Amino acid sequence: MCISTNVIIGLIFLSCETKINPALQEAVPILAVDAWVSNRPGNQTIILIKTQAYFDNSLPLAVSGAVVTIIDNLNNVFVFEEDSAKPGHYVWKPVGTEVFGAIGNTYKLVVTAEGEKYEASSRMGRVPVIDSITFKKNEPTQPNPDFYRGEFWATDPQGSGDAYWIRTTKNGIFSNKPSEINIAYDAGFAPGGNIDGITFIPPIRGRINPNEKDATGKVLSPYVPGDSAFVEINSITVAAFDYLNEVSIQTNRPGGFSELFARPIANVSTNIVNPNPNGKKAVGFFNVAAVSSLGKKFKK
């Protein structure tokens, strides 16, 4: 029997319309550690919560009563005390003008919670200075010629192996969409690009532009006169670079037909380990960053 190609294609699309409701196995909640510490002036906070089911929209449960410390390679101990007003938030408070850590030092996080001990390590890498932030109107031949876009300008230091997380705040609002995660390896996207020691490449410089739409779904100009941009470059470890890349892949999923060819959903990596091989596992990440920053208000 011969079946035409059109019939086969029709059957494929018909099968795609079938709705299924898979029964997901309930996972036992485990510790999730949010430990992104930096040398920004002010308090540093580590958050401990419990994981929850994929379709659970409630706020995650805080993990209280833990002991949280960071020890550097010089045997300095930084104690993080739980905030009585925010369960699960553990805070280190500087004295005077003190800032956390120093470039080149290594750090070990130790968390004792619910009868288990967890550890992680990180190194504070170097970070380039941001020279300037500029705003430019699209060329008449470009799509959306009335749009203004921003760029930051900074040069990766000589010597390969540096990694960064570029974080942008517009008018006081942090750009936190999955599609707005902006990471760099040296001055480019990934290892092996031979782009060390130069100005960050244009796609990375230009990813400080937020993706915004109005109530009708119309895409808005990233910046208009009067807007302000604040850009931070955070030094991260290569392991943290890989982690953020995985987070971006797993969370920035537009759906639709393209999902047929997307990477399957999976847990992202972690550097939080339990020294006891028979102990409970944990997820999350620990990184100690040096930060450079610059802000600018857009004046036409």
C-alpha positions in Angstrom: 0.0 0.0 0.0 1.3 3.4 -0.9 0.6 6.5 1.3 1.3 9.9 0.0 3.7 12.4 1.6 0.8 14.8 2.3 -1.1 12.2 4.2 2.0 11.4 6.3 2.5 15.1 7.1 -1.1 15.4 8.0 -1.0 12.5 10.4 2.1 13.9 12.1 0.4 17.3 12.8 -2.8 15.5 13.8 -0.8 13.5 16.4 0.8 16.7 17.7 -2.7 17.9 18.6 -3.2 15.1 21.1 -3.3 16.5 24.7 -1.6 14.4 27.4 -1.5 15.0 31.1 1.6 13.1 32.4 1.7 12.1 36.0 4.9 13.6 37.4 6.6 11.8 40.2 6.8 13.9 43.4 10.4 14.8 44.2 11.6 15.0 47.8 12.5 18.7 48.6 16.2 19.4 49.0 18.3 22.4 50.0 18.7 25.1 47.4 21.6 27.6 48.0 21.7 31.0 46.4 25.2 32.2 47.3 26.3 35.0 44.9 28.6 37.1 47.0 30.6 40.1 45.8 32.9 43.0 46.8 30.1 45.5 46.3 29.9 47.9 49.3 27.3 46.9 51.8 25.8 43.7 53.2 26.2 40.3 51.5 23.3 37.8 51.6 23.1 34.1 51.1 19.6 32.6 50.7 18.6 29.0 51.8 15.3 27.6 50.6 13.8 24.2 49.8 13.1 23.0 46.2 9.5 22.4 45.3 7.4 20.6 42.6 7.6 21.9 39.1 4.0 23.1 39.0 3.9 24.5 42.6 3.4 28.2 42.3 3.7 28.9 46.1 6.6 30.7 47.6 9.5 28.3 48.4 10.0 27.3 52.1 12.8 29.1 53.9 15.5 27.0 55.6 16.0 28.6 59.1 18.4 27.7 61.9 21.4 27.0 59.6 25.0 27.9 60.3 26.6 29.7 57.3 30.2 30.7 57.0 32.8 31.5 54.4 36.5 30.9 55.0 39.2 32.3 52.7 42.7 31.0 51.9 44.1 33.3 54.6 41.9 31.7 57.3 39.6 34.8 57.6 36.1 33.7 58.6 33.0 35.6 57.5 29.9 34.7 59.5 26.5 35.1 57.9 23.7 35.5 60.5 20.1 34.8 59.8 17.9 37.9 59.3 15.2 37.7 61.9 12.8 39.6 59.6 13.6 37.4 56.6 13.8 33.6 57.4 16.3 31.8 55.2 18.3 35.0 54.5 21.8 34.9 56.0 23.7 38.2 56.0 27.3 39.3 56.5 27.6 42.9 57.6 30.8 44.9 56.9 32.4 47.1 59.5 32.9 50.7 58.4 34.1 50.8 54.8 35.1 47.1 54.7 34.1 45.2 51.6 33.9 41.4 51.1 37.0 39.6 49.9 39.9 40.4 47.6 40.8 39.6 44.0 42.8 36.4 43.7 41.7 34.9 47.0 39.9 31.6 47.2 36.8 31.0 49.4 35.1 28.0 50.9 31.4 28.1 51.8 30.2 25.9 54.6 26.5 25.5 55.3 25.2 23.3 58.2 21.5 22.8 57.8 19.0 20.2 59.0 21.7 17.9 60.2 23.7 18.0 57.0 26.9 19.8 56.0 27.4 21.3 52.6 30.5 22.9 51.0 31.4 24.8 47.9 34.5 26.7 46.7 35.1 29.8 44.5 37.8 32.2 43.6 37.4 36.0 43.1 38.6 36.8 39.6 39.7 40.1 38.2 37.2 42.4 36.5 37.8 45.2 33.8 36.7 48.8 34.4 33.7 50.0 32.4 35.0 53.0 30.4 31.7 54.4 29.2 28.0 53.7 28.3 26.8 55.1 25.0 23.3 55.5 23.3 22.8 55.5 19.6 19.7 55.7 17.3 19.3 52.9 14.8 20.3 53.7 11.2 17.5 54.5 8.7 18.2 51.2 6.9 17.9 49.1 10.1 14.7 47.6 11.5 13.0 50.0 13.9 15.0 53.1 12.9 13.4 55.2 15.7 14.8 52.9 18.4 17.7 54.0 20.7 20.0 51.3 21.9 22.7 51.3 24.5 26.2 49.8 24.7 28.8 49.5 27.4 32.5 49.8 26.6 35.1 47.8 28.5 38.3 45.8 27.6 39.0 42.3 28.8 42.4 42.1 30.4 45.2 40.1 28.7 45.4 36.5 29.6 42.7 34.0 28.7 40.3 32.3 31.1 38.3 35.2 32.5 34.6 34.9 32.7 31.9 37.6 33.5 28.3 38.1 34.2 27.1 41.5 32.9 24.0 42.7 34.8 21.9 45.7 33.7 19.5 47.9 35.6 17.2 50.3 33.7 15.5 53.0 35.7 16.1 51.0 38.8 14.7 47.8 37.5 17.0 44.8 37.0 16.8 43.1 33.6 16.1 39.6 34.9 14.4 37.8 32.0 16.0 34.5 31.0 16.7 36.0 27.5 18.6 38.9 29.2 21.3 36.7 30.9 24.5 38.2 29.5 27.6 36.3 30.1 31.1 36.5 28.5 34.2 34.3 28.3 37.1 36.7 27.9 35.7 39.3 25.4 33.4 36.9 23.6 30.7 34.2 24.0 32.7 31.0 24.7 36.2 29.5 25.1 38.2 28.9 22.0 37.3 32.1 20.2 40.8 33.7 20.4 39.2 37.0 21.5 41.3 37.7 24.7 42.5 41.1 25.7 40.2 43.2 23.4 37.0 45.3 23.8 34.0 43.1 24.4 32.4 42.1 21.1 29.3 44.1 19.9 26.7 41.4 20.7 27.8 41.4 24.4 28.2 45.2 24.6 24.7 45.6 23.1 22.9 43.1 25.4 22.3 45.8 28.0 19.1 46.6 26.1 16.0 45.3 27.8 13.3 43.5 25.9 10.1 45.4 26.6 6.6 45.6 25.1 3.6 47.8 25.7 0.1 46.6 26.6 -0.7 45.9 23.0 2.4 43.7 22.5 4.3 46.4 20.5 8.1 46.2 21.0 9.4 49.4 22.6 12.6 51.3 22.1 15.1 49.9 24.6 15.9 53.5 25.8 14.4 56.9 25.3 15.8 60.3 26.5 15.4 60.5 30.3 16.1 56.8 30.9 19.0 55.7 33.0 21.2 52.6 32.6 23.4 51.0 35.3 25.8 48.3 34.2 27.8 45.9 36.4 30.5 43.5 35.3 30.8 40.6 37.8 33.8 38.3 37.6 32.7 34.7 37.7 34.4 31.3 37.7 34.3 29.1 34.6 32.0 26.8 36.5 29.7 29.7 37.2 29.8 30.6 33.5 28.7 27.1 32.6 26.0 27.2 35.3 24.5 30.5 34.0 24.6 29.2 30.4 22.7 26.1 31.5 20.1 28.3 33.4 19.6 30.4 30.2 19.1 27.3 28.1 16.7 25.7 30.5 14.6 28.8 31.2 14.6 30.7 27.9 12.2 28.4 26.1 9.8 30.2 23.7 7.7 27.1 23.1 6.0 26.2 19.9 7.3 24.0 17.1 11.0 24.9 17.9 10.7 23.0 21.2 10.8 19.8 19.1 14.5 20.5 18.5 15.4 22.1 21.8 17.6 20.6 24.4 15.5 18.5 26.8 14.6 20.0 30.2 17.1 18.9 32.8 18.5 20.0 36.2 21.4 22.5 35.9 24.7 21.8 37.5 25.7 22.8 41.0 29.0 23.3 42.9 27.2 22.7 46.3 28.4 19.3 47.6 27.7 17.2 50.7 31.0 15.6 51.8 29.0 12.7 53.2 28.3 10.4 50.1 25.3 9.0 51.9 24.0 12.5 52.9 21.2 14.6 51.3 22.1 16.4 48.1 21.7 20.2 47.4 21.3 22.5 44.4 22.3 26.1 43.7 25.6 27.8 43.3 28.3 29.7 45.1 30.4 32.4 43.4 32.5 35.2 44.8 32.7 38.2 42.4 34.7 41.3 41.9 32.4 44.0 40.5 33.0 47.1 38.4 30.0 49.3 37.5 29.0 52.5 35.8 25.7 54.4 35.4 24.5 56.9 32.9 21.4 58.9 32.1 20.4 59.1 28.5 20.3 62.8 27.4 19.4 63.4 23.7 
